[in-house]
Amino acid sequence: MEPAAEGKLQNPDQDEGENISDECKVVYVLGGPGSGKGTQCSKIAKHLGFCHLTVGDLLQAEVESGSQRGKMIEDYKKEGKLVPSELAVRLLKQAVQRSKSKKFLIDGFPRNEENHIFAEKILKIEPDFVLFLDCSKRR
């Protein structure tokens, strides 16, 4: 599934530097809103030395940077549309490459199959583990 042409990056190779090392450990942390993903990621990161990455935070930081990509993200948000998977994964790749860590908790990602496909294509890694927090609703 390719994202719409308007979601394509102007220079798709701009962050294609090094590949992510096979030595990296990647854990996807999934669950519904309020399931405790962020709380558990913070605890795991603190106690086990993982780098905690949240795609939503990466997108917001890009908006705040005032970059061309940030403006594109802001436009998608204003229109109530999801940011293209390719863009989200490229921001994630940049964050992984900038980190000194080799262990990553990726909070709330992938959100759908398209995210997963682009993660395989761009990051060129599969997660070592998927932590899914399945919580019942409180009444």
N, C-alpha and C positions, 0 to 999 in steps of 0.2 A: 504494500500500500504506500504509494508515494503521496506526500502532502501536496496540497494545491500549489500551483505555480507561484502564487503571491507569497507563499510561505518559504520559498526557496531562498537560501542565503545568496547574497550577491557574489561572494567568493567562497564557495563551499570548502576550499582547501586551506582557508586561512588559519585553522588551528590544527592542521594535520601533522604537525611536527612528529614527535616520537610516538611510537605505539605504547600502549599501556603494558607494563611488564607482566609476564606470565606469573611472576612472583607475587602479584597483588592478590589479596583476599577481598572478595566483594560479597556483601550480604545485602539483599533487598529486604526492606522492612515494610510490610504491607498490613493494612487493616482499615476499617471504616473510620470516619471522623469521630474523634473522641475516644478511640480505642487505646490510646497511650503510646502511639508510635514514637512521638518526640520524647516523651518521658523515658521510655525504655532505651531509646537510642542514646540519650544523654548519659544514662547510667552505664550502659555497655561501653560507650566511648571513654568515660572516665576510668572505669575499672579494668578494661581490657586494651586500652590504647588505640581504639579505632578512630578514624576521622569521620565525623557525622556530617553528611551532605544532604541537603533538602533542595530539590529542584525548584520549589516555589521561592526559596530564599535566593537562589542563584538568579532566577528570572527577575526578582525585585531589585537585586543589586545591579543587574544590567540596565534596568530602567533608570535607576538612580544615577548611573554613570553618564547618562545623556548620550550614549552611543547610538549609532544608526540602528543596531539591533535592539537596543533598549526602546527606541521610538517605535519600532515594529511591534515589540511585545506589548507596549502600552496601547497601541492601536487595536491589537487583538483583544485585550482586556476590555477596552471601551466598547467594542462591538459585541462583547459577551462570547467570544470565540476562544477555543483552546489554542494555545501556542503550538505551532507545528512540532511534531516529535523530533524532527531533524535538528531544529534550533535548540530545543531543550537538551538533547543528548550532546550536542557540541559544547554547550555551556558546562554540562556535567564533565565532559572529557577535559576541558580546560582546567576545571577545579581539581580533578584528580591529578593532572600533570603538574599543577602548581604545588600540590601538597608534598610534604616530605614523608608522609605516611605510606605504608604499603597495605594498610587494612582500612576498608571503607564500609560504612553503614550508609546505605542510600535509602533515605526515608521517604516512603510514599511513592516509590517508583519501582517498576513501571506501572502506570495507571491503566494501560490497555495494551493490546497485542501490537499495535503500531509502535508504541514506545519500545517494546521489547525487541522488535525487528530492527529498529534503528540503533538500539544499544548494541546488539550483536554486530551490526554492520560497521558502526563508527568506533565503538569502544573495543571491539574485537575480543570480548571476554564474555563468559557466562558466569553468573553468580555462583559462589561456592555453596551458598545456603540462602534459602528464602524463609524469613521469619514472618509468619502470618498471625496477627493477633485477631482472633475471632471472639468477640465479646458479646454477651447477651445484652439486650436493652434492659435498663433499670426501670422499674415501675413503681 
